[in-house]
Structure formats: C-alpha cells, structure tokens
Amino acid sequence: MVDAAYRRPADGTIWDATLEIRRSRFLALAARVTAEEDARAFIATARAGYPDARHHCSAFILHVDGANPVERSSDDGEPSGTAGQPMLEVLRGSELQDVAVVVVRWFGGVKLGTGGLVRAYGDATREVLDRITVVRRELRALWTLSVSHADAGRLEADLRNRGMEVEASYGADVTLTLTLDPEEDPTGTVAGLTGGTVTARRTGEQWCDVPVGSREAGTR
C-alpha cells in the first residue's frame, strides 16, 4: 500500500496568534511535529515559557504511514470538552497532519461559559493555522544518469529548464539525480537532449516536502 500525499506545516518555525475575548487573552502556538514525543515536548515548552497562564490547552494530529492518524487533545483544567476537543476539530477541518497547537489562556476575571470557551479555543486555533506555511509531503521517483564533466552543466541546465528537480554529485563522472512525479518518465527527454548517448534509470523513491504556501482556513 502506498500512502497518499498529505499537507503539513513547514519545518523549523513556530507560528503564533493572539486573541482577547472578554478580558481573557489567548495565545495560540503552532508547529510541525512528527512523533508524540515531539508534540509533548512542544506542549511542555509552551507551558514552561508562559508559567503565569492559567491554562495551556493542546491538540495535535500525527501522520502514520499505512494507518489512521494519531489524534490527541487536552483541556488542561478547562471544563471537559471546551478546549482541546474544539481545537482538534479545527485541526481535522484544516486537513493538516504532523501539526500541534497549544492555546495559552490568561484568565481576565470574566467567565466565558461553555459555549464561549468552545468558540474562543476554536477561533484561536483557526487564527494560528491561517498563518502557517504549508508543504505537501509527496512520494517522488528518483532517476539517475551518468554524464561527463564536459556535458554535465549543459544537460543539468536543460533539464532544469524543463521543470525537473536536479541534484548533481561529482566523481570520475557526474551523476545527476532527478526527483520527479512517480508517473513522469524522463528517458525520452534525456535521450533527445544527449543524442541517445545517456540513459536515465529509475533507482528508487523518497518522500519530499513540496512548497504550497500560506493556507487560508478551509480552502487548502
């Protein structure tokens, strides 16, 4: 079974968004995580970073190859079902995986009620998700070809000009590795560019993050 492609946050960034609702302040933080330990560490870091806050509610969804995603949420002292679950529902609706969100709340002295809390935590999660830079994790095919140093630069440029992703490694000859859609076959293109003197061979597959951009809630 080959897993379908899916969307997730770009790596290496923590996004944030702030809301104030009836004197309570909500800070939403989001990041990419790829294991439960990563998610727990992200939540712990948020808790340690804002120790004066009353609540550090959380939700995360993790991709699992060949199985259903792992989903977890926590109300962290808010009434049951008013924080973590609404956050998780927003994550599900975003169709992102490998994502964790923590919403930190500073109580402002005015109770929001059950419905108010559900809306507040859901809105805070939507706000931070709207700021995320999204990548699409896709299975790509790897093709390699060997070419002389004299011809490598021209061939690499020609392949790039045709929209192919090319990586060069240098030895006695130059090995060009093409990363392509699984359905794409470059053999005809390579043969045409080299007069049939170079052959491209499919050598494997790998998962790659393909840029998508910033998401708009519910549209990506």
ABEGO torsion letter per residue (X at the ends): XBBBBBBBBBBGBBBBBBBBBGGBBBBBBBBBBABAAAAAAAAAAAAAABAABABBBBBBBBBBBGBBBBBBBBAGGBBBGAAAAAAAAAAAAAGBBGBBBBBBBBBAGBBAEAAAAAAAAAAAAAAAAAABBBBBBBBBBBBBBBBBAAAAAAAAAAAAAAGBBBBBBBBABBBBBBBBBAABBAAAAAAAAAGGABBBBBAEBBBBBBBAEBBBBGAX
